[in-house]
Amino acid sequence: MDVIQLQRKMQEHQTALIREGFLDDQFKQLQKLQDESSPDFVIEVVTMYFDDSENLLKGMARTLEQAPVDFKQVDAYVHQYKGSSASVGAARVKSVCIAFRNFCEAQNLEG
């Protein structure tokens, strides 16, 4: 498979992710920041996002396992995760974070 075919497949996959609501236009904006002087910009930003996501999710899990649950701390993790998700265009994750913050506000552990 040549480079042009790979680029076309990548574009088709990205279009599908946007159409299905996993990504939004912010991801396209992120791509526009990549140029010849920083050819790996998107990869670097998304890699940092995944690393940060892992740490935030671990922090949330630890906090949710403590009794009593510190909902303010959980909400702080979720708020940070929502912001970083929005900045990379992870639309569906951002939406889940919004719902999660509502559960934190209601101190609904089951939610």
Protein Blocks (a to p, Z undefined) as FASTA:
>chain_A
ZZklmmmmmmmmmmmmmmnomacfklmmmmmmpcfklmmlmmmmmmmmmmmmmmmmmmmm
mmmmpccddfklmmmmmmmmmmmmmmnopaklmmmmmmmmmmmmnopakZZ
